[in-house]
Amino acid sequence: IKVNHNAIGERIKTKAILTYDGSNYILKSTESDKNFVIYYKSYNSYELELLQQFLGKVAIYEFAVYDHHSAGYWRALVNNYDYVPEEVVLTDKEALDADLTTIPGEFEVKNGETVDLPTGELVNGSVIGAWSADHEGLIDLETGKVNLGDIKETTVVTLTTTVTKGEAVQEVQIKVTIVYVKPDGPTY
């Protein structure tokens, strides 16, 4: 995809994965390094329901370029009531790569909290294997519950798993920073 600053209003059709970062829906093109934030005023609840069906999936999306935001990213309009992204058939590697984008690279939690580890089958059919940790016992790998025990300082734990889709295999690591909170005191 070639997009320049004169592209406002231009219609784009691209294979992309739809992600959500907690506040924005983002189309991440699988055909280029371009990402497009879906402009929040461009959809209503009906359109949002349609889009949410594709969250984490690779599909063909069509949209209009709204603008180039001062923060350095492109915004897209997807405001056609009849528009539904076209589903695509993915190779095992493409499905695995798409699913890997849904796994966070790091967490920060306080002692006693729970890490929400992804498990089971992901949106595009990849499967997460069993998790292992470089510091055993600090995170319950079944429940995600964090317990520093006698450790009195912030500690980083690296969790590792294997994600597979057919013949495609990828090792994944997540860095978990467990913040020590002194009882009745400040964070260290």
C-alpha positions in Angstrom: 0.0 0.0 0.0 1.4 3.4 -1.0 -0.2 6.2 1.0 1.0 9.7 0.9 -0.2 12.9 2.6 -2.5 13.6 -0.4 -4.4 10.4 0.1 -7.2 11.8 2.2 -10.5 10.4 0.8 -8.7 7.7 -1.2 -10.4 4.2 -1.0 -8.0 1.4 0.0 -8.6 -2.3 -0.1 -6.0 -4.4 1.7 -5.5 -7.7 3.5 -5.1 -6.8 7.2 -5.7 -8.0 10.7 -8.1 -6.1 13.0 -6.8 -5.5 16.5 -7.9 -3.5 19.5 -5.5 -1.7 21.8 -7.9 -0.9 24.6 -9.1 2.3 23.0 -8.7 2.1 19.3 -9.5 -0.5 16.6 -6.5 -0.8 14.3 -6.2 -2.3 10.9 -2.7 -3.7 10.5 -1.9 -4.4 6.9 -0.3 -7.8 6.2 0.8 -6.4 2.8 2.8 -3.4 4.0 4.0 -1.8 7.2 1.0 0.5 7.3 -1.5 0.6 10.2 -4.8 2.5 10.1 -6.6 3.5 13.2 -10.4 3.3 12.6 -11.7 6.8 13.3 -14.1 6.5 16.1 -16.7 8.7 14.6 -16.9 6.5 11.5 -18.9 3.7 12.9 -22.1 3.2 14.8 -23.1 0.3 17.1 -24.3 -1.8 14.2 -21.1 -1.3 12.3 -19.1 -1.9 15.5 -20.8 -5.3 16.0 -19.9 -6.2 12.4 -16.2 -5.2 12.9 -16.0 -7.0 16.3 -16.7 -10.3 14.5 -13.4 -9.9 12.8 -11.3 -8.9 15.8 -8.0 -10.8 15.5 -8.8 -12.2 12.1 -7.1 -11.5 8.8 -9.6 -10.4 6.1 -9.8 -8.0 3.2 -10.9 -4.6 4.5 -12.0 -1.7 2.4 -12.0 1.8 3.8 -11.4 5.5 3.0 -8.4 7.4 4.3 -9.7 10.0 6.7 -6.5 11.9 7.6 -3.0 11.6 8.8 -3.1 12.4 12.5 -0.6 14.8 14.0 0.6 11.9 16.2 1.9 10.2 13.1 -0.7 7.6 12.2 -3.4 7.2 9.5 -7.0 7.2 10.4 -9.6 5.3 8.3 -13.3 5.6 7.8 -15.4 2.4 7.6 -18.9 3.7 7.6 -20.8 1.8 5.0 -23.8 0.0 6.5 -23.6 -2.8 3.9 -19.9 -3.4 4.3 -18.6 -6.6 5.7 -14.9 -7.5 5.4 -14.1 -10.4 3.1 -12.8 -13.5 4.9 -9.7 -15.0 3.5 -8.2 -18.5 3.6 -4.9 -18.4 5.4 -1.9 -20.7 5.2 -0.9 -22.1 8.6 2.0 -19.6 8.8 -0.3 -16.6 8.0 -2.8 -17.8 10.6 0.0 -18.3 13.2 1.5 -14.9 12.4 -2.0 -13.2 12.8 -2.6 -15.0 16.1 0.8 -14.0 17.5 -0.3 -10.4 17.2 -3.0 -11.0 19.8 -0.5 -12.2 22.4 0.9 -9.4 24.6 4.7 -9.2 24.9 4.7 -8.1 28.5 2.6 -7.5 31.6 3.1 -5.5 34.8 1.3 -6.8 37.8 1.5 -6.3 41.6 2.2 -9.1 43.9 -1.0 -11.0 44.6 -2.7 -10.0 41.3 -3.4 -12.3 38.4 -1.8 -12.4 35.0 -4.3 -13.2 32.2 -2.3 -15.7 30.2 -3.6 -16.6 26.8 -4.4 -20.3 26.6 -6.1 -22.8 24.2 -7.1 -22.0 20.6 -6.7 -18.5 19.2 -9.0 -16.7 16.7 -7.3 -18.1 13.6 -6.9 -21.6 14.9 -3.4 -21.5 16.4 -3.0 -23.4 19.7 -1.0 -22.3 22.7 1.0 -25.0 24.4 1.8 -25.2 28.1 3.6 -22.2 29.7 6.9 -22.5 31.5 8.7 -19.9 33.7 12.3 -19.0 34.2 11.5 -18.4 38.0 9.4 -21.3 39.1 6.7 -20.8 41.7 6.3 -17.0 41.4 3.4 -17.4 38.9 0.9 -20.2 39.1 0.9 -21.2 35.4 -2.7 -22.7 35.6 -4.4 -19.7 37.2 -2.0 -16.8 36.5 -1.9 -15.9 40.3 1.3 -14.0 41.2 3.1 -14.6 44.5 6.6 -13.2 45.3 6.7 -15.2 48.5 9.8 -14.1 50.5 11.2 -11.9 47.7 11.1 -8.2 48.7 11.8 -6.5 45.4 10.3 -6.1 42.0 11.1 -9.2 39.9 10.9 -10.0 36.2 9.7 -13.5 35.1 9.9 -14.7 31.5 7.2 -17.0 30.5 7.7 -19.3 27.4 5.3 -21.4 25.3 5.0 -22.8 21.9 2.2 -21.7 19.5 1.3 -24.1 16.6 -0.9 -24.0 13.6 -0.6 -27.2 11.5 3.1 -27.3 10.4 3.8 -23.7 11.6 5.4 -23.4 15.0 6.7 -20.4 16.9 8.1 -20.1 20.4 6.7 -17.1 22.3 8.0 -15.3 25.4 6.1 -12.9 27.7 7.9 -10.7 30.2 6.0 -10.3 33.4 7.2 -7.6 35.8 5.9 -8.4 39.3 6.0 -5.2 41.3 6.8 -5.7 45.0 4.4 -3.7 47.2 5.6 -3.3 50.8 2.7 -4.1 53.2 1.2 -0.7 54.2 3.9 1.1 52.2 5.1 2.3 48.9 5.9 0.3 45.8 9.6 -0.6 45.3 
